[in-house]
Amino acid sequence: MTATPLLLKATRHLAIGSGLAVAVAFSTVPVLANKIFVSNEKGNTVTVVDSETWEVLAEFDAGNRPRGIGISPDGTHLYVCASDDDSIKVFDAATNEFLWALPSGPDPELFVLSPDGSKLYVSNEDDNLVTVVDTAKKTIIAEVPVGVEPEGMAISPDMKFVVNTSETTNMAHFIATEDYKIKHNILVDQRPRYARFTNDGKTLFVSSEIGGTVSVINMLGETGPELEGKIGFEVPGVQPEWLQPVGMRITSDNKWLFVALGPANRVAVIDIEKREVEKYILVGQRVWQLEFTPDEKYLLTTNGNSNDITVIDVEDQEAVRSIQVGQQPWGVVVAPN
């Protein structure tokens, strides 16, 4: 996290018992900003953006075909899937300096980081494996055979399961973190791209790009995870085949699910309780991945064909600005507070 030199001072009029209004000056405090990191798949770079000024701070080389991106819980290390280098590049999040590479298996695309930062669970698209990496020892702990073309990765809040989605097998695989064995397989729609748990762990959502749906999986089924239903999309004037759900994010209160709809250039806003789409937000071209700022005030989208990110005001559910980044932005992560 970085601090800008900008200082704010605010005054407010408070009504006192006598009915008189008194101006109260609040203490001068610094405005804090977070670094936004965007992986540019064709540019082979990561762009760094300031979340307060929305200015581009830097752009640095990140290996060949950077896609999945994440940051350690303490905000010190940035992890980038360099897919064509068959490795995870690790950078100093403060200086952007390359530190070392982690083994990952061939063609890493996405990963999920354990809450304590000790393990990376990596999908290896070309080898049909999920690779488990020890981030401290820089070694591979396990390789788990999964379906064809693994991509999406999620970890349950209780840390019992890591979920992988296989694009060609059209399944969500539930891997036990205790022994790295697959315990459940759930069939979903065509080309599942992404998986996301609600913060209470009761529900898992899986987006299917070609199927055009988000599958709803109940984690509290009698015999384990069960397919509860599917959510579809319909936008006037947009061809159905363009409605391709990919990246997803859920607000911490489990109220709203935001879904990137690829070439439809929209983000769908789903009421989780109702399981219904409430709104579509117009963003940049070929919206792919999403990420909140730590305070959840803003949602950021990567738009691969317009080479920008869109900033969405979460409360108003409106796009408020776009920022040019590198060539074909793919993933996005924000440094924690």
C-alpha positions, 0 to 999 in steps of 0.5 A, spaced: 500 500 500 502 506 498 500 513 501 499 519 496 501 526 499 494 529 498 491 531 505 484 532 506 480 536 511 473 536 512 468 540 516 461 538 518 455 541 522 452 538 528 446 540 531 447 541 539 442 540 544 440 548 544 439 547 537 445 551 535 450 549 529 457 548 531 462 547 525 467 541 527 473 540 524 476 533 523 483 531 523 487 532 517 489 525 515 493 522 509 489 519 503 491 512 502 491 508 495 492 501 493 497 499 487 493 495 482 497 490 478 494 488 471 497 482 467 497 484 459 497 477 456 500 479 449 504 485 452 508 480 456 508 486 462 504 488 468 501 495 469 501 498 475 495 503 477 494 507 483 487 506 486 487 514 488 489 518 482 487 512 477 494 514 474 499 508 471 505 508 475 509 503 472 509 497 467 514 492 467 516 485 464 513 479 466 515 473 462 511 470 456 504 470 456 502 473 463 495 471 465 493 469 472 496 474 477 495 474 485 499 477 491 501 474 498 496 476 504 502 481 507 502 484 500 509 483 499 510 478 493 506 478 486 505 472 483 504 472 475 503 465 471 508 466 465 504 461 461 509 460 455 515 460 460 512 454 464 513 458 471 510 462 476 514 469 476 515 472 483 516 480 484 517 484 489 510 488 490 513 494 492 519 495 487 516 491 481 523 487 481 523 480 479 525 475 485 525 468 483 521 463 479 516 458 482 515 451 478 508 450 476 508 445 471 506 446 463 502 452 461 500 455 468 493 459 467 490 460 473 492 459 481 489 460 488 493 462 494 492 459 500 490 464 506 496 463 509 500 464 503 504 458 504 501 454 498 499 455 490 494 451 487 496 452 479 492 449 473 496 447 468 492 447 461 496 443 457 498 437 462 491 436 465 494 437 472 493 441 478 500 443 481 501 444 488 507 449 490 510 450 496 511 458 496 517 458 501 521 452 499 519 453 492 518 446 490 512 442 488 508 438 493 503 434 489 500 434 482 493 432 481 490 429 475 484 433 473 480 433 467 482 436 460 484 443 459 484 445 467 483 453 468 478 455 474 481 455 481 478 456 488 479 454 495 473 453 500 473 458 506 474 452 511 480 450 506 477 443 506 477 443 498 480 446 492 476 446 486 478 446 479 474 447 473 476 443 466 474 447 460 473 440 455 471 435 461 466 441 463 466 439 470 468 442 477 473 437 481 473 438 488 480 436 491 481 435 498 487 439 501 488 434 506 490 428 501 490 432 494 485 427 492 479 428 488 472 427 492 467 430 488 466 431 480 460 436 478 458 436 471 456 443 469 455 447 462 460 448 456 467 450 457 467 452 465 472 458 466 472 460 473 469 458 480 468 462 486 465 461 493 460 465 497 464 468 503 460 463 508 462 457 504 455 455 503 455 456 495 460 455 489 458 459 483 462 456 476 461 460 470 461 456 463 463 461 457 460 457 451 454 454 455 453 461 457 451 460 464 453 460 471 452 454 475 450 454 482 452 448 487 450 447 494 456 445 498 451 443 504 448 437 500 446 430 503 452 427 500 456 433 498 456 438 493 450 438 489 448 442 483 442 447 485 441 450 478 443 455 473 443 462 472 442 465 464 443 472 461 439 476 456 441 483 454 437 486 449 441 487 442 446 483 444 447 476 440 446 470 445 453 467 443 456 473 445 454 472 453 460 468 455 461 468 463 468 468 465 471 472 471 466 473 478 467 476 484 462 476 490 461 482 495 463 480 502 456 480 505 454 475 500 449 479 497 451 481 490 455 476 484 458 480 479 460 476 472 464 478 467 461 477 460 466 477 455 465 479 448 458 482 450 462 488 454 458 487 460 458 485 467 452 482 470 450 484 477 446 478 480 442 478 487 445 472 490 439 471 494 434 471 489 439 468 484 437 473 479 440 478 474 438 485 477 443 489 472 448 489 466 453 494 466 457 496 460 464 496 460 470 495 455 471 490 450 471 483 451 471 483 459 475 478 462 477 478 470 474 482 476 477 484 482 475 489 488 479 494 491 480 492 499 474 497 501 469 494 496 468 501 493 470 499 486 470 493 482 475 493 476 475 489 470 480 487 465 478 489 458 482 485 453 480 488 446 480 495 448 486 494 452 484 498 458 480 497 465 474 499 467 472 502 474 465 500 477 462 504 483 460 498 487 454 501 491 451 505 485 453 499 480 455 504 475 462 504 471 465 511 472 472 511 468 476 507 464 484 507 464 489 504 458 494 499 460 498 494 456 496 490 450 490 485 452 489 485 459 487 479 462 488 478 470 488 484 475 489 484 483 490 489 488 495 490 494 491 489 500 491 494 506 
